[in-house]
Amino acid sequence: MGLAIAVVGAGPSGIYAVQRLLRSEDVTRVDVLESLPAPYGLLRYGVAADHPKTKTVSRALARAFEDERVRFFGNVHVGRDVSREDLLEHYDAVIYATGARYDRDLGIPGEELAGSLGAAHFVAWYSGHPDVLKPADWHGTSTLVVVGAGNVALDVSRISLQPRKLLESTDMPREVVDELDHELTDVHLLCRRGPEHVKFTRVELAELLELPDVRIVLHTDPAALAEQEGHPREVATNLRLFREAYAHWDGNNDHPRKTMHFHFWTTPQRIEGEMSVTGVDVLTAPPGGPVTEGRIDAQAVIRAIGYRGEPIPGLPFDPDRCLIPNDEGEVAGTAGREYVTGWIKRGPTGVIGTNKGDAAETAERLLENLGSAGSGTPTRPDLADKLEASGHPAVDWARWDRIRAAEDALGAEHGAATVKLADREAMLRAAFDTD
Ligand SMILES: Cc1cc2nc3c(=O)[nH]c(=O)nc-3n(C[C@H](O)[C@H](O)[C@H](O)COP(=O)(O)OP(=O)(O)OC[C@H]3O[C@@H](n4cnc5c(N)ncnc54)[C@H](O)[C@@H]3O)c2cc1C
């Protein structure tokens, strides 16, 4: 007798929850159900391809699947391939770690035009997410406007400005590299507030400001970059980086191929164009004025203003915070059987490491509530039998290894360590060896 637990979502938070659950002897089975044929969530489909070091966290996460109590069911979407009711029948408890993979909207006219898209869409596409289509025709885009003042806005800007040679060394699908090999010359980043308010982290900001062959233009009075007494360390560091960039480029006669523009206190008012984007009307309103209106001619606009999670049918949902309301991970009204962790629990904030403590809190709450009371194997029916009877091709860990091997082989063909397969059918062919 012991607990049988389902974890829905194999992103960082789901796997951290598994790791914490395994420390309890009361847990006899943990099944991880993942919509994609691949694990790791935004670590694989969000963390930028030119940050391979961050992605090595996957090695530590993979160890959870070495425990014989854990099984991976990739290519299984909860809500389509199995229902919430199925989970409640097959498991003592369920932890939802489904993340937040959709974009928030700006709510301004023109947002629906071709060439206007959300960062979640753009990032998922350049990361080779198999369910995401090419978001825009990138060729012919010379100017891109990015809206947002967080690290995702930096990622999107940096990836757009990186030279082809660098992208070719990453795991990016080759069709993405070809598409991003465009004539882009200018990226305009619109930050709603001032340089002291941006949410950029030091390393990411420095990386963008130091991109080779990219001129930095700060559209601001240099006095706005001065450090004030009482500024926290991160703010002081960002201001110093901006000042250094300003000093380097002010009056500099080098002519780099590309330019990165920072606009502070600037918001988009309207996206212009008939069928597709031709420009963005902006309003700049620094404290103390003057307020100015302007237009940036552009062929694409990416809003990086936040991700949002999706409701899970049958569970409560907070539409403003885009999360499932919970008490230390426990979802109210579920008799202690349903839990959440990660971005769907606390909203779309925090780095990978933040999910570790968050997942531990959820797992501990579950173990406290259920202790050894679960019926566990063999009394609960096995979901594997149900999936097999339905003929659904679930990808287990050995099959995921085959996908990885196919991606490594593709990488070898292209002179990179690995290159992602971005097509679900191709992933399944590799998994089931039907090529
Ligand atoms: C663009 C971007 C870049 C980032 N870069 C960094 C970085 O460089 N460093 C860093 O530390 N952090 C970074 N982060 C933050 C980090 O990715 C998150 O903290 C972390 O991924 C959140 O983990 P999660 O498990 O809650 O969600 P996710 O990683 O989104 O995982 C959720 C998983 O659930 C699956 N799923 C969803 N619905 C279902 C369903 N119905 N059935 C089955 N499976 C389902 C999804 O397919 C996904 O695999 C970045 C985030 C973004 C958006």
PDBQT file of the ligand as one rigid body, heavy atoms in Angstrom, charges set to zero:
ROOT
HETATM    1  C1  LIG A 501      10.895  33.115 -22.539  1.00  0.00    +0.000 C 
HETATM    2  C2  LIG A 501      11.316  32.633 -21.174  1.00  0.00    +0.000 A 
HETATM    3  C3  LIG A 501      12.653  32.535 -20.878  1.00  0.00    +0.000 A 
HETATM    4  C4  LIG A 501      13.061  32.103 -19.618  1.00  0.00    +0.000 A 
HETATM    5  N1  LIG A 501      14.380  32.043 -19.368  1.00  0.00    +0.000 NA
HETATM    6  C5  LIG A 501      14.793  31.645 -18.143  1.00  0.00    +0.000 A 
HETATM    7  C6  LIG A 501      16.183  31.578 -17.870  1.00  0.00    +0.000 A 
HETATM    8  O1  LIG A 501      17.026  31.872 -18.721  1.00  0.00    +0.000 OA
HETATM    9  N2  LIG A 501      16.558  31.155 -16.615  1.00  0.00    +0.000 N 
HETATM   10  C7  LIG A 501      15.629  30.808 -15.668  1.00  0.00    +0.000 A 
HETATM   11  O2  LIG A 501      16.009  30.436 -14.550  1.00  0.00    +0.000 OA
HETATM   12  N3  LIG A 501      14.302  30.872 -15.908  1.00  0.00    +0.000 NA
HETATM   13  C8  LIG A 501      13.854  31.276 -17.118  1.00  0.00    +0.000 A 
HETATM   14  N4  LIG A 501      12.519  31.339 -17.377  1.00  0.00    +0.000 N 
HETATM   15  C9  LIG A 501      11.559  30.960 -16.322  1.00  0.00    +0.000 C 
HETATM   16  C10 LIG A 501      11.325  29.422 -16.252  1.00  0.00    +0.000 C 
HETATM   17  O3  LIG A 501      11.231  28.924 -17.551  1.00  0.00    +0.000 OA
HETATM   18  C11 LIG A 501      10.071  29.123 -15.427  1.00  0.00    +0.000 C 
HETATM   19  O4  LIG A 501      10.321  29.528 -14.076  1.00  0.00    +0.000 OA
HETATM   20  C12 LIG A 501       9.696  27.641 -15.398  1.00  0.00    +0.000 C 
HETATM   21  O5  LIG A 501       9.761  27.033 -16.650  1.00  0.00    +0.000 OA
HETATM   22  C13 LIG A 501       8.263  27.458 -14.861  1.00  0.00    +0.000 C 
HETATM   23  O6  LIG A 501       8.076  26.086 -14.694  1.00  0.00    +0.000 OA
HETATM   24  P1  LIG A 501       6.644  25.360 -14.715  1.00  0.00    +0.000 P 
HETATM   25  O7  LIG A 501       6.943  23.930 -14.506  1.00  0.00    +0.000 OA
HETATM   26  O8  LIG A 501       5.715  26.017 -13.765  1.00  0.00    +0.000 OA
HETATM   27  O9  LIG A 501       6.036  25.622 -16.169  1.00  0.00    +0.000 OA
HETATM   28  P2  LIG A 501       6.515  25.137 -17.600  1.00  0.00    +0.000 P 
HETATM   29  O10 LIG A 501       7.985  25.170 -17.717  1.00  0.00    +0.000 OA
HETATM   30  O11 LIG A 501       5.732  25.949 -18.572  1.00  0.00    +0.000 OA
HETATM   31  O12 LIG A 501       6.040  23.613 -17.709  1.00  0.00    +0.000 OA
HETATM   32  C14 LIG A 501       4.670  23.272 -17.847  1.00  0.00    +0.000 C 
HETATM   33  C15 LIG A 501       4.562  21.947 -18.589  1.00  0.00    +0.000 C 
HETATM   34  O13 LIG A 501       3.210  21.477 -18.500  1.00  0.00    +0.000 OA
HETATM   35  C16 LIG A 501       2.828  20.936 -19.750  1.00  0.00    +0.000 C 
HETATM   36  N5  LIG A 501       1.362  20.972 -19.835  1.00  0.00    +0.000 N 
HETATM   37  C17 LIG A 501       0.575  22.083 -19.875  1.00  0.00    +0.000 A 
HETATM   38  N6  LIG A 501      -0.722  21.728 -19.936  1.00  0.00    +0.000 NA
HETATM   39  C18 LIG A 501      -0.765  20.372 -19.946  1.00  0.00    +0.000 A 
HETATM   40  C19 LIG A 501      -1.837  19.419 -20.004  1.00  0.00    +0.000 A 
HETATM   41  N7  LIG A 501      -3.118  19.794 -20.051  1.00  0.00    +0.000 N 
HETATM   42  N8  LIG A 501      -1.520  18.088 -20.012  1.00  0.00    +0.000 NA
HETATM   43  C20 LIG A 501      -0.225  17.680 -19.936  1.00  0.00    +0.000 A 
HETATM   44  N9  LIG A 501       0.825  18.560 -19.885  1.00  0.00    +0.000 NA
HETATM   45  C21 LIG A 501       0.559  19.883 -19.879  1.00  0.00    +0.000 A 
HETATM   46  C22 LIG A 501       3.520  21.837 -20.744  1.00  0.00    +0.000 C 
HETATM   47  O14 LIG A 501       3.642  21.229 -22.032  1.00  0.00    +0.000 OA
HETATM   48  C23 LIG A 501       4.879  22.067 -20.070  1.00  0.00    +0.000 C 
HETATM   49  O15 LIG A 501       5.812  21.091 -20.455  1.00  0.00    +0.000 OA
HETATM   50  C24 LIG A 501      12.084  31.769 -18.634  1.00  0.00    +0.000 A 
HETATM   51  C25 LIG A 501      10.726  31.854 -18.944  1.00  0.00    +0.000 A 
HETATM   52  C26 LIG A 501      10.351  32.295 -20.194  1.00  0.00    +0.000 A 
HETATM   53  C27 LIG A 501       8.885  32.408 -20.511  1.00  0.00    +0.000 C 
ENDROOT
TORSDOF 0
